[in-house]
Amino acid sequence: MLKKRFVLVCLLLLGLALAACETNDNESDDASTVDPLSQRGPETAAAATQQVPLMTAAAEQTRQAELSLSLTVPVTPTVTPPPEELIVTRTPEATVDVNVSDDYLGNAYAQDDWLQESFTDVDGNTYRLADFRGQVMLIQTLNTECASCRIQAADIREIAEQFAVESRPYSIVYIMLNIDTDLTPRALQNWANQNDVPQTEALNWIVGTASPGLVSALVETFGDSMVEMPNTNLIFVDVDGVSHINNSEPLGTSRVRSALVFYADPVSREEEAPLTEEDAEGPTTTEE
């Protein structure tokens, strides 16, 4: 009887031992399948969970920045510059056939469209050259940096003052025409005063600046040399509106005076010998 009880107790203990072992094996298997993040604290687990999306967002921002940079960097196209236009100095042919023996300067330009263009004097008054039609005009083109222009202007001023003293019955307008359209009237006035050729109403002596339209018309009518310095360019416009130029050849005081008499006083033309190449002479004043 005791032996049977002993056997039953042993079997019972053995069964309990087997059951306990099976339970431990099941818990071990369950533990191996649990996410490691669940074994951490709640904050650590949450941070680790967000790490992957944050890394993805940073990569996207980097990609967007690179794309934006590629769009904002200017692309400089390769452009072949056009060839520079050559400036050709030219002097149009005179439009009126004249004989050297018939005209003091030996040329005549009948076109008068350029006389319709304007200029502004140092006092701010605007004129058209056509406003002086019927009078002889002596126009000198210049700029304030041209030394030979200053000398020529002084020679012409001397002639104007001589005619005034002699009470010559000539109606002559002297126009010192600056072709630097950017020069201010005050700067031009200072230049005229410093060189003793100021604007003077009693002498019909006007100092002014050509309009851009007048500069273009001078080039169109007489050629590029009319606005190129240090050429000493003179235009004599007779009472009929026909123009005569010195072709950039400097004229001395006596020659300028003779030309004015020739164009202003038809009665005295026989006394004034026409200009020839041998007679051409430079300004009488020499530059220091």
C-alpha positions as a printed NumPy array, in Angstrom:
array([[   0.   ,    0.   ,    0.   ],
       [   2.787,    2.367,    0.884],
       [   4.665,    1.375,   -2.206],
       [   1.714,    2.345,   -4.424],
       [   1.454,    5.763,   -2.771],
       [   5.145,    6.366,   -3.26 ],
       [   4.83 ,    5.596,   -6.948],
       [   1.866,    7.935,   -7.349],
       [   3.706,   10.771,   -5.61 ],
       [   6.712,   10.301,   -7.893],
       [   4.516,   10.316,  -10.971],
       [   2.793,   13.465,   -9.762],
       [   6.082,   15.264,   -9.146],
       [   7.375,   14.18 ,  -12.544],
       [   4.262,   15.529,  -14.234],
       [   4.592,   18.845,  -12.438],
       [   8.254,   19.071,  -13.479],
       [   7.406,   18.417,  -17.152],
       [   4.631,   21.01 ,  -17.069],
       [   6.958,   23.603,  -15.599],
       [   9.584,   22.978,  -18.321],
       [   7.021,   23.326,  -21.123],
       [   5.83 ,   26.661,  -19.684],
       [   9.395,   28.072,  -19.59 ],
       [   9.966,   27.036,  -23.234],
       [   6.808,   28.87 ,  -24.353],
       [   7.779,   32.094,  -22.5  ],
       [  11.24 ,   31.987,  -24.077],
       [   9.778,   31.708,  -27.569],
       [   7.372,   34.621,  -26.924],
       [  10.214,   36.795,  -25.611],
       [  12.248,   36.253,  -28.799],
       [   9.424,   37.597,  -31.012],
       [   8.75 ,   40.766,  -28.997],
       [   9.884,   44.116,  -30.634],
       [  12.983,   45.375,  -28.76 ],
       [  11.453,   48.871,  -28.723],
       [   8.688,   47.534,  -26.409],
       [  11.321,   46.596,  -23.838],
       [  12.584,   50.261,  -23.656],
       [  11.052,   53.166,  -21.853],
       [   8.119,   54.987,  -23.532],
       [  10.191,   58.124,  -24.467],
       [  13.106,   56.094,  -25.855],
       [  10.755,   53.968,  -27.898],
       [   8.925,   57.015,  -29.29 ],
       [  12.2  ,   58.719,  -30.271],
       [  13.477,   55.622,  -31.99 ],
       [  10.179,   55.273,  -33.832],
       [  10.496,   58.864,  -35.217],
       [  14.157,   58.465,  -36.308],
       [  13.37 ,   56.919,  -39.684],
       [  10.827,   59.614,  -40.774],
       [  13.198,   62.388,  -39.622],
       [  16.055,   60.975,  -41.657],
       [  13.74 ,   60.768,  -44.684],
       [  12.661,   64.425,  -44.239],
       [  16.296,   65.605,  -44.032],
       [  17.14 ,   63.769,  -47.242],
       [  14.142,   65.362,  -48.969],
       [  15.211,   68.85 ,  -47.824],
       [  18.724,   68.271,  -49.173],
       [  17.312,   67.167,  -52.52 ],
       [  15.019,   70.221,  -52.709],
       [  17.94 ,   72.565,  -51.865],
       [  20.072,   71.057,  -54.613],
       [  17.213,   71.406,  -57.091],
       [  16.606,   75.044,  -56.086],
       [  20.299,   75.857,  -56.474],
       [  20.382,   74.364,  -59.947],
       [  17.412,   76.549,  -60.938],
       [  18.804,   79.82 ,  -59.516],
       [  22.35 ,   79.62 ,  -60.873],
       [  22.297,   81.822,  -64.016],
       [  23.354,   80.216,  -67.225],
       [  25.426,   82.57 ,  -69.349],
       [  24.754,   81.865,  -73.005],
       [  27.591,   82.144,  -75.442],
       [  26.899,   85.18 ,  -77.608],
       [  29.045,   86.178,  -80.537],
       [  29.331,   90.002,  -80.513],
       [  28.416,   91.727,  -83.772],
       [  31.322,   93.165,  -85.746],
       [  32.092,   96.797,  -84.938],
       [  30.757,   99.247,  -87.459],
       [  33.537,  101.099,  -89.176],
       [  33.321,  104.878,  -89.015],
       [  34.235,  106.256,  -92.392],
       [  35.174,  109.894,  -92.64 ],
       [  33.515,  111.356,  -95.684],
       [  32.754,  114.722,  -97.203],
       [  29.754,  114.799,  -99.562],
       [  30.219,  116.482, -102.886],
       [  29.003,  120.039, -103.229],
       [  25.497,  120.122, -104.682],
       [  25.926,  123.276, -106.734],
       [  28.525,  123.305, -109.458],
       [  30.665,  126.391, -109.024],
       [  33.898,  127.534, -110.527],
       [  36.725,  128.473, -108.22 ],
       [  36.713,  131.812, -109.983],
       [  33.02 ,  132.26 , -109.145],
       [  33.1  ,  131.366, -105.47 ],
       [  35.556,  132.367, -102.795],
       [  35.747,  128.9  , -101.211],
       [  35.056,  127.021, -104.422],
       [  32.06 ,  125.001, -103.197],
       [  28.366,  125.405, -102.567],
       [  25.807,  123.253, -100.742],
       [  22.227,  124.133, -101.635],
       [  20.511,  121.708,  -99.225],
       [  19.077,  123.645,  -96.318],
       [  17.269,  121.013,  -94.228],
       [  20.005,  121.245,  -91.59 ],
       [  19.113,  124.917,  -91.076],
       [  15.784,  123.788,  -89.591],
       [  17.567,  122.116,  -86.665],
       [  17.989,  123.912,  -83.349],
       [  20.678,  124.943,  -80.906],
       [  20.597,  126.544,  -77.452],
       [  22.748,  129.491,  -76.424],
       [  24.465,  129.946,  -73.057],
       [  21.502,  132.013,  -71.797],
       [  19.077,  129.183,  -72.442],
       [  17.522,  130.628,  -75.606],
       [  16.733,  128.117,  -78.347],
       [  17.075,  129.04 ,  -82.004],
       [  16.814,  127.418,  -85.378],
       [  19.548,  128.359,  -87.801],
       [  16.784,  129.184,  -90.262],
       [  15.781,  132.029,  -87.916],
       [  18.761,  133.97 ,  -89.289],
       [  17.973,  133.386,  -92.946],
       [  18.646,  136.498,  -95.049],
       [  21.782,  137.286,  -93.08 ],
       [  25.237,  135.901,  -93.628],
       [  26.054,  133.287,  -91.012],
       [  29.535,  132.273,  -90.031],
       [  29.29 ,  129.051,  -88.029],
       [  32.267,  127.449,  -86.361],
       [  31.816,  123.927,  -84.98 ],
       [  33.966,  123.238,  -81.927],
       [  34.347,  121.642,  -78.546],
       [  35.912,  123.124,  -75.454],
       [  38.898,  120.756,  -75.47 ],
       [  40.03 ,  121.732,  -78.977],
       [  42.993,  124.167,  -78.894],
       [  42.868,  124.996,  -82.603],
       [  39.134,  125.751,  -82.259],
       [  39.925,  128.297,  -79.566],
       [  42.52 ,  129.986,  -81.786],
       [  40.154,  130.108,  -84.766],
       [  37.372,  131.555,  -82.59 ],
       [  39.718,  134.306,  -81.372],
       [  40.575,  135.224,  -84.988],
       [  36.903,  135.45 ,  -85.924],
       [  36.22 ,  137.569,  -82.847],
       [  38.883,  140.008,  -83.987],
       [  37.162,  140.318,  -87.374],
       [  33.753,  140.94 ,  -85.783],
       [  35.182,  143.704,  -83.624],
       [  36.947,  145.27 ,  -86.645],
       [  33.727,  145.3  ,  -88.666],
       [  31.938,  146.959,  -85.73 ],
       [  34.588,  149.683,  -85.487],
       [  34.525,  150.227,  -89.248],
       [  30.716,  150.414,  -89.203],
       [  30.499,  147.995,  -92.103],
       [  26.915,  147.68 ,  -93.344],
       [  27.082,  143.912,  -93.249],
       [  24.483,  141.83 ,  -91.496],
       [  26.538,  138.935,  -90.176],
       [  25.703,  136.495,  -87.395],
       [  28.643,  134.722,  -85.764],
       [  27.763,  131.396,  -84.156],
       [  30.253,  129.458,  -82.062],
       [  28.552,  126.058,  -82.14 ],
       [  29.62 ,  123.503,  -79.549],
       [  28.889,  119.974,  -80.762],
       [  29.37 ,  118.29 ,  -77.352],
       [  25.699,  117.857,  -76.496],
       [  26.485,  116.782,  -72.898],
       [  28.198,  120.073,  -72.014],
       [  26.196,  122.348,  -69.704],
       [  25.447,  125.957,  -70.722],
       [  27.396,  127.222,  -67.697],
       [  30.486,  125.229,  -68.662],
       [  30.292,  126.557,  -72.225],
       [  29.853,  130.105,  -70.959],
       [  32.912,  129.736,  -68.719],
       [  34.922,  128.504,  -71.689],
       [  33.824,  131.473,  -73.817],
       [  34.634,  133.994,  -71.066],
       [  38.047,  132.486,  -70.365],
       [  38.965,  132.669,  -74.061],
       [  37.635,  136.228,  -74.595],
       [  34.889,  135.126,  -76.988],
       [  31.788,  135.643,  -74.803],
       [  28.297,  135.906,  -76.199],
       [  27.802,  139.546,  -77.205],
       [  24.536,  140.875,  -78.598],
       [  26.113,  144.027,  -80.04 ],
       [  28.302,  141.905,  -82.306],
       [  25.607,  139.336,  -83.183],
       [  27.966,  136.888,  -81.5  ],
       [  26.204,  133.775,  -80.219],
       [  27.742,  130.917,  -78.233],
       [  25.604,  127.807,  -78.046],
       [  25.33 ,  124.019,  -78.131],
       [  23.922,  122.062,  -81.062],
       [  20.992,  119.735,  -80.53 ],
       [  21.552,  116.053,  -81.337],
       [  19.412,  116.572,  -84.424],
       [  21.645,  119.401,  -85.621],
       [  24.805,  117.342,  -85.068],
       [  23.328,  114.521,  -87.167],
       [  22.239,  116.961,  -89.877],
       [  25.73 ,  118.492,  -90.05 ],
       [  27.252,  115.055,  -90.609],
       [  24.607,  114.172,  -93.194],
       [  25.119,  117.414,  -95.132],
       [  28.844,  118.085,  -94.848],
       [  30.394,  114.803,  -93.696],
       [  31.924,  113.363,  -90.538],
       [  34.804,  115.818,  -90.528],
       [  32.392,  118.637,  -89.638],
       [  32.104,  117.262,  -86.085],
       [  35.603,  115.832,  -85.744],
       [  38.116,  117.788,  -83.712],
       [  40.691,  119.298,  -83.836],
       [  39.469,  120.242,  -87.319],
       [  38.775,  123.956,  -87.628],
       [  35.429,  123.764,  -89.397],
       [  33.791,  126.889,  -90.764],
       [  30.464,  127.155,  -92.569],
       [  29.616,  130.359,  -94.43 ],
       [  25.883,  130.615,  -95.215],
       [  25.15 ,  133.343,  -97.725],
       [  21.997,  135.466,  -97.939],
       [  20.394,  132.893, -100.26 ],
       [  20.819,  130.089,  -97.745],
       [  23.569,  128.372,  -99.753],
       [  26.416,  127.027,  -97.638],
       [  30.154,  127.138,  -98.29 ],
       [  32.751,  125.333,  -96.161],
       [  36.507,  125.47 ,  -95.692],
       [  36.866,  121.658,  -95.883],
       [  38.655,  121.627,  -92.509],
       [  41.453,  123.809,  -93.87 ],
       [  42.367,  126.431,  -91.249],
       [  41.85 ,  129.988,  -92.449],
       [  43.78 ,  132.956,  -91.135],
       [  42.183,  136.24 ,  -90.123],
       [  42.626,  137.875,  -93.51 ],
       [  41.089,  134.949,  -95.375],
       [  38.072,  134.696,  -93.062],
       [  37.541,  138.447,  -93.458],
       [  37.741,  138.244,  -97.253],
       [  35.282,  135.353,  -97.34 ],
       [  32.787,  137.293,  -95.204],
       [  33.042,  140.307,  -97.453],
       [  32.614,  138.099, -100.518],
       [  29.387,  136.546,  -99.207],
       [  28.   ,  139.606,  -97.389],
       [  28.702,  142.345,  -99.909],
       [  28.061,  141.412, -103.556],
       [  29.276,  144.834, -104.662],
       [  32.681,  144.214, -103.125],
       [  33.127,  140.686, -104.444],
       [  35.33 ,  141.848, -107.275],
       [  37.751,  143.253, -104.715],
       [  38.093,  139.914, -102.944],
       [  40.176,  137.33 , -104.78 ],
       [  38.762,  133.79 , -104.557],
       [  40.615,  131.429, -102.239],
       [  43.137,  129.13 , -103.884],
       [  45.291,  126.385, -102.418],
       [  48.321,  128.663, -102.46 ],
       [  46.426,  131.303, -100.487],
       [  45.182,  128.979,  -97.756],
       [  46.787,  129.846,  -94.455],
       [  46.321,  128.85 ,  -90.858],
       [  45.121,  130.973,  -87.944],
       [  47.366,  133.919,  -87.235],
       [  47.542,  133.17 ,  -83.522],
       [  50.014,  130.508,  -82.504],
       [  49.336,  128.142,  -79.632],
       [  51.581,  128.515,  -76.635]])
